[in-house]
Amino acid sequence: MSGVQRFALDGQVAVVTGGGGGLGSAGARALAEAGADIALIARNRAKLEDAAGLVEETGRRALIVEADVSDAAGMVAAAEQVAAAFGRVDILFNNAGITNPQTVLDVDPREFLRVLEVNVAGAFHVIRAFAPSMIEHGYGRIINMGSILSGRGMANRAAYCASKAGLANLGAACAFEFGGDGITVNTLGATVIVTDLNRELVRTQPELYARIVQRTPLGRLGETEDVMGALLFLASPASGFITGQTLFVDGGYTAG
C-alpha cells in the first residue's frame, strides 16, 4: 500500500454517532468521500435525513438509525440494524455529545449526570455494541470526539470537562483491551469548533471565546473542516500504529 491508498476507505463501513449535527454530518460526508458506507445514529430524524443526503451525494450508501446513545439496549439494536444492512463495521466515530455551561454550584446534579450519561456512558454503550463486529474480522478504528478540555479545566464547564477527560481515558483503556484484535482507539482533542451545539454560546459569551482565540497561535476558533483531515487519518490504514492517543486539533491552544 502506498501514497493516497493509505488513506482510502473503499469498501469499509463507518458508524457516526451524533450523525445529524455539524461535526457528525461533516464527518460522515468526509468518510463517505474517502470510500466508506455510513450508518448515521442520532435522535433527530430530520437532521439524519439531511446528513444521509450528503453521504448519498458522494455515491456511497447511508443508513439512518434513530436512537439515543445513552440507551444501552438501543445501541445493541442499532448494531443489529447496521449488521443487517452492511454486514460489518470498520470505523466508529463516537461523536455524540452535549454540554452544560454552568458553574459547579449552579448546575443541577441531574443535568451534570446527563452530560456524563451522553458523553461518557453513551460512548461506552456504542463501543460495547459495535466493537464485537471489529473483533470478529480483526480490524477496526474507533475515534472518540474529545476536546481541549480532555486534559485541562475551564470555568463554567465542569460537567463537560469531567466528561471529556473521562472519554479520553476510556479510549486509552479500550486501546489496551482491543489492540490485540487489530483495533485502534484514539481521541480527537478539538478546540472550540463552531457548530449548532455551541453557536449560541459563542454569540452570548464573547469574552470567554475571545480569550481562547488570544491563547491560540493560529488566532481563531475552529471550523468543522479543520477536524476532517485528522478524522480521516485516524480512520484510515495510515494510522495503524497509533492508538490510545489524543490528537489535539486546536490551532496550537494546548502547546503552551
N, C-alpha and C positions, 0 to 999 in steps of 0.2 A: 504494500500500500504506500502510495507516495503523493506528495503535493496536496491538492484540494480534496483528494479522495479520503484523507484522514478526517475531514470534517463533514463528509457526506453521510446522510441518514437514510439513504434509499432502502425501502423495504422494511423499515422499522416502524414501531408503533409507540407513540408518546401519549401519556396521560397528563393533562394540565388541570390542576385544581384552581378554583377561583378563575375559571376559564372565561367568564364573561366580563371581567374587569379590564382595566387599561393594560397592566403588565401581563395578565393572563391571555388576553386576546392577541396582544403583540407577540408574546412568546409562542403561542400556538401557530400564528402565521409564519414566524421565523423558522420554527421547527418543520413546518409543512414545506416551506420553500427549500429547505435542505433535503427533503425527500420523505419525511415521515407522515404516516396517517395519524390523526389526532382524535383522542377521546377527551371531551370537554366536560368538566364537572363543576357545577355551581348551583345556587338556589334560584337564580333569576332566569327563567326560560327565555324571555325576550332578548336578554343580553347574550345568552348562549347561542341563540339563533343568529345574532349578528356576528359573533365570533366564528361560528361554523361557516357562515358565508365567506369570511376572509380566508378560511382554510380551503374551501372548495374552489375559490378563485385561483389557487395555485395548482389545481388539478389533483389534489390529494383528498382522501375521504375524511369526513368528520362525523363523529358520533356525539350526540348530546345526552348527558346524564344529569338529570335534575335531582340533586341530592345535597345534603349538608355534611361537610367533612367531620363535624363533631358527633355525628351519629355512627357509631361503630358498625352496627348491623347494616346501615345504609351503605357504608363503604364496601362491605363484603358483597352486597347485592350489586353495587356499581362494578366491582371487579368481575362478577359473573356476566354482566352485560357486555363489558369490554371483551372478555374471553369469547363470548358467543359471536361478537361482531368481527373481531380481529384475530383471535386465536392466541395472542401473546402480548406481552408488554416489554418494551426495551428501555423506555425512558419515562421517568416520573418527575414532573416539575411541580413540587409542592409549593404552590403559590398562594393559596387561600389565606387570607389574614384580615384582621380587624385591628383598630386602635381605640384608645380612650385617652384623650388629652386632659387628664385631671391629676391633681396632686394626690399624694398618699392619703392625706387627711380628708380630701373631698370625695374621692372615688367610692362609690357604693361597693361593698365587698362582692356582691353578686356580679356587678359589672367587671370588677377585677378578675374574678374567676372565669367569666365568659371569654375574656381576651385569652386567657391561658387555655381554655377549653377549645377554642378555634385554632389558635396559632401553634400550640404545642401538642395537645391531645389530638387535635384534628390531623396533624401531620403523622402522628403515631398511628392513628387508625388507618390512614391511607397507606402508609408503608406496610403495615401488617396485612392489608388486603391485597396489595399489588406485588410485594416482593416475592411471594411464592412463585409467580409466573417467571420472574427473572431467575430465581434459583433453579427452576426446572430446566431452563435452557442455558444456564451457566453464563449469563451476561446481563448487565444492567447498569443504568446510570440514574442515580437519584440526586436531584438538585433541590435543595430547600431554599426558599426565599427568606433570607435573613435581613440584616440591617447593619449600619454602622453602630447601632445600639446593641448588637450582639455581643460586643466586648467593652462597652462603656455606658455610663449613665447619662441621663438628661432630666432636668426638672420637668414636672407635669407629664411625664411619660412612664410612670412606674410600672404599670401593667404591661405596656409594650416592651420596655426594657427587659423585664423579667421573662417575658415570653420569647423574645428573640435570642436572648442568651441561652435559654433552655433549648430552643430549637437547634442552635448551632452545636450544643453539646450532645443533643440527641443524635444529630448527624454523625458526630465523631464516634459515638458508641456504635452506631449502625455500621460505620466503616470497618470497625474491628470485627463485628459479627458477620458481615456479608462479604468481606474481602476474599475469603476462600472460595466463594461462589462466583467470582468474576464480576462482582458488583461494586462500583464506586459510589460514595456518598459524600457530597460536598455542599457547601452553603454559599450563596451569593450575599455578600455583605454590602447592600446598596445604600448610598446616601439617600437624601430625600429625592424621590422620583415623583414628579408632579403627575398624579393620576386622579381618578374620581375619588379614591379613598381619602386623599388629603388636600385636594384642591381648595376646599373651603377654609381649611386650617391655614394654608399658605396665604390666603387672602386676609384672614381675620387676625393673624399673628405675625405681622410683617417684621417686627423687631427680632423675634426668635429666628426666623429664616434668614434675615439679613446677617445675623451672627454666624450662621452656618456657611453662608456664602463667603463672608470675610475670612473664615478659617480655611476655606477650600482653595488650594493653589490654582486650580483652573477657574475659579471665580464665578461659579454658577451652581444652581441646583441641577439635578439630573433630569433627563427626559427618558421616555421608555426605550428609545432606540439605543441609548447608552448602555443598556443592560443586555441587549440581544447578542452581541458578539461573545460576551462571557458565557451566556447561557448556552449558545451553540457549541462553544469549546468544551464546556463541562458535559454536554450531552453527547459528544462525538467520540469516536475511537481515538482522536488525538490526545485526549486527557486520560488515557488508560492507566497511567502510573501515578495519578493524583487522586488521593482520597483522604477523607477526614479533615479537609481544609476549609477555611473560609476565605473566599476570594473577594476582596473589597473592591467594589465598583463605585468609587466615591470622589473622583476628581482630586484625590490626594488628601482628603479630610483626615484620615487616620494615620497619615505619615508623620505627624508631629505630636 
